[in-house]
Amino acid sequence: MKTLINDRKFKSSDKKFINFFNEHGWVVLENALTNKDANAIQSQYKEMKIEYAMKANIPLANYELQITQWRDLWLRNGAFRKCIFNEVGIHGLVQRAMGWVGVKLLHDHIITKPPEVKASTIPWHQDSMFWPINKVGCSALTAISDVFIESGCLEVIDYSHLNGCEAPLDFMSKEKTDFNENSTCIQLPLNAGDSILLHSLCWHRSSINQTQKDRPLHISLWIDPSALWRPDLVDWHPINDNV
């Protein structure tokens, strides 16, 4: 399998991003957030780190070395809620890309990849195999700060959303390797404020963060309003109760 670095970004006002997304299963939207909104998210993220480190009663520097996932940030009624729900927010971009009439938020979260922690590697997987719903969905991954290849950027298998959903698997214990030899892995570095729209059938992964700074991504998971609950897909997934 060959590996390429993405050099295609679209403005959210460019309708061509929809065709690209449907063809490839992913698309990078340049400056999906305004500078003001990106700065507000960065500020709230820093405040949350301080808050949670204090609650855990550990120094901030030690807290930042942990693999951290915070969910349902939109409930805080701050910058994260605004960026996904305002008039020109993430929800509208997802709805346009998927061709839905309306859109529902499954949940949102931040995943922080700390520096040089081997366990922060996320192997190849599809999202659909873990979402307990009967239809495909879409994730929006928004960069809180610049995301480099060295910091563990998202990697995708181009066109892989066209091959359907495989059965749920414990991808953390055994990584999938049997991709077609003609497959192409695309690495997706981002600037702060950029967003990746990712089809839930698209195979993706991220590698270890080799820099000296943590790598946070804000991720919102979106579904068709007509989607129904299917707990039989993965009955242990932590979002089941939320659904």
C-alpha positions in Angstrom: 0.0 0.0 0.0 1.4 3.4 -1.0 1.2 6.5 1.3 0.5 10.0 0.1 0.3 13.4 1.9 -3.0 15.2 1.2 -2.6 18.5 -0.7 -6.4 19.1 -1.3 -8.3 21.4 0.8 -11.7 23.0 0.1 -13.4 26.2 1.3 -16.7 25.4 2.8 -18.3 27.7 0.2 -16.9 25.6 -2.6 -19.6 23.0 -3.5 -17.0 20.8 -5.1 -16.1 19.5 -1.6 -19.4 17.5 -1.6 -18.5 15.6 -4.7 -15.0 15.0 -3.4 -16.3 13.7 -0.1 -18.8 11.3 -1.7 -16.0 10.0 -4.1 -13.2 9.6 -1.5 -15.0 9.1 1.8 -13.2 12.1 3.4 -12.5 15.8 2.7 -10.5 18.5 4.4 -12.2 21.9 4.8 -9.9 24.8 5.1 -10.8 27.3 7.9 -14.0 25.6 8.7 -13.9 27.7 11.9 -13.3 31.4 11.8 -10.1 32.7 13.5 -12.3 34.0 16.3 -14.0 30.6 16.9 -10.7 28.8 16.6 -9.2 31.1 19.3 -12.2 30.6 21.5 -11.9 26.8 21.3 -8.2 27.0 22.1 -8.9 29.2 25.1 -11.7 26.9 26.4 -9.5 23.8 25.9 -6.7 25.3 28.0 -9.2 26.2 30.7 -10.6 22.7 30.8 -7.2 21.1 31.1 -6.5 23.3 34.1 -9.9 22.5 35.6 -9.6 18.8 35.2 -6.0 18.6 36.4 -7.1 20.4 39.6 -10.0 18.0 40.0 -7.6 15.1 39.6 -5.2 16.8 42.1 -2.2 16.4 39.8 0.1 19.0 38.2 -1.0 20.2 34.8 2.2 18.9 33.2 1.5 15.4 34.4 -2.1 15.6 33.4 -1.1 16.5 29.8 0.9 13.3 29.6 -2.2 11.2 29.9 -4.4 10.1 27.0 -7.5 12.1 27.6 -11.0 12.0 26.1 -13.7 14.4 27.2 -17.3 13.9 25.9 -20.4 16.0 25.4 -18.6 19.3 25.4 -21.6 21.0 23.7 -23.4 20.7 27.1 -21.0 23.3 28.5 -22.7 26.0 26.4 -19.3 27.5 25.3 -17.2 27.7 22.3 -17.6 24.0 21.3 -21.4 24.3 21.2 -21.2 27.4 19.1 -18.8 25.9 16.6 -21.0 22.9 15.8 -24.5 24.4 16.1 -24.3 28.0 14.9 -25.8 29.0 11.6 -22.6 28.3 9.6 -21.4 25.6 11.9 -20.1 22.1 11.5 -23.6 20.6 11.4 -24.4 22.4 8.2 -21.3 21.1 6.5 -22.0 17.5 7.5 -25.6 17.8 6.3 -24.5 19.1 2.9 -21.9 16.4 2.5 -24.2 13.6 3.4 -27.2 14.9 1.5 -29.4 14.6 4.5 -32.6 16.4 5.3 -31.7 17.6 8.8 -28.9 16.2 11.0 -28.6 14.9 14.6 -25.6 15.0 16.9 -24.7 11.6 18.3 -22.2 13.2 20.7 -19.0 15.3 20.5 -15.7 14.8 22.3 -12.0 15.9 22.4 -9.4 13.3 22.0 -5.9 14.4 23.1 -2.8 12.6 21.9 0.0 13.3 24.4 3.6 13.4 23.3 5.5 10.1 22.8 2.9 7.8 24.4 3.0 4.5 22.5 -0.6 3.6 23.7 -1.9 6.7 21.8 -1.6 4.9 18.5 -5.1 4.1 17.1 -5.0 1.2 14.6 -7.1 0.9 11.4 -10.9 0.8 12.0 -14.3 2.0 10.7 -16.6 4.0 12.9 -19.8 2.4 11.6 -19.0 -1.0 13.2 -19.2 0.7 16.6 -22.1 3.1 16.2 -25.3 1.4 17.4 -27.4 2.8 14.6 -28.9 1.3 11.4 -27.5 3.9 9.0 -24.1 5.3 8.1 -23.0 8.6 9.6 -20.2 11.2 9.4 -17.6 12.5 11.8 -16.2 16.0 11.8 -12.6 16.3 13.2 -11.6 19.9 13.9 -8.1 20.9 14.7 -7.7 22.9 17.9 -4.1 23.5 17.1 -1.9 22.6 14.0 -1.8 18.9 13.4 1.4 17.6 11.8 2.2 14.2 10.4 4.7 13.9 13.3 2.0 14.6 15.8 -0.2 11.8 14.7 -2.5 13.2 12.1 -5.4 11.2 10.8 -4.7 8.7 8.0 -7.4 7.3 5.8 -7.7 4.6 3.2 -8.9 6.4 0.1 -12.2 5.2 -1.3 -12.6 2.6 1.4 -16.1 3.8 2.3 -17.3 2.2 -0.9 -16.6 -1.4 0.4 -19.3 -1.6 3.1 -19.1 -2.3 6.8 -17.1 -5.1 8.3 -18.1 -6.9 11.5 -17.1 -5.2 14.8 -13.6 -6.2 15.9 -11.2 -5.4 18.7 -8.9 -3.3 16.6 -6.8 -2.3 19.6 -5.6 -5.9 20.1 -5.1 -6.9 16.4 -4.7 -4.4 13.7 -6.3 -5.0 10.3 -3.6 -5.5 7.6 -5.4 -7.2 4.7 -6.1 -4.2 2.6 -5.9 -4.5 -1.1 -2.3 -4.0 -2.2 -3.4 -1.2 -4.6 -5.0 0.7 -1.7 -3.7 4.2 -0.9 -3.2 5.6 2.6 -3.6 9.4 2.7 -2.1 11.4 5.6 -4.2 14.5 6.6 -2.2 17.2 8.4 -4.3 20.2 9.4 -4.0 23.8 10.4 -5.8 25.1 13.4 -9.5 25.6 12.4 -9.4 23.1 9.6 -12.0 20.2 9.7 -12.0 16.7 8.2 -15.4 15.3 7.3 -15.0 11.5 7.5 -17.6 9.0 6.3 -18.3 6.4 9.0 -17.4 3.6 6.6 -14.0 5.0 5.8 -11.1 3.1 7.3 -8.8 5.4 9.3 -6.1 5.4 12.0 -3.6 7.7 13.7 0.0 7.1 14.8 2.0 8.1 17.9 2.6 11.8 18.6 6.3 12.2 18.1 6.4 15.9 19.0 6.8 17.5 22.4 3.2 19.0 22.5 -0.1 17.3 22.9 -2.3 17.0 19.9 -6.0 17.7 20.6 -8.8 17.2 18.1 -12.5 18.1 18.6 -14.7 15.4 17.1 -18.4 15.6 16.5 -20.4 12.5 15.4 -23.4 13.0 13.2 -26.3 10.8 12.1 -29.3 11.0 9.8 -32.4 12.1 11.8 -34.2 8.9 10.6 -31.5 6.6 12.0 -32.7 4.0 14.5 -30.9 2.4 17.5 -29.2 -0.9 16.8 -27.5 -2.0 20.1 -26.9 -5.5 18.6 -24.0 -4.0 16.6 -21.7 -3.4 19.6 -23.7 -3.7 22.9 -20.6 -2.6 25.0 -19.9 0.7 23.2 -19.9 3.6 25.7 -22.2 5.7 23.5 -25.1 3.2 23.8 -26.6 4.7 26.9 -26.4 8.2 25.3 -28.2 6.9 22.2 
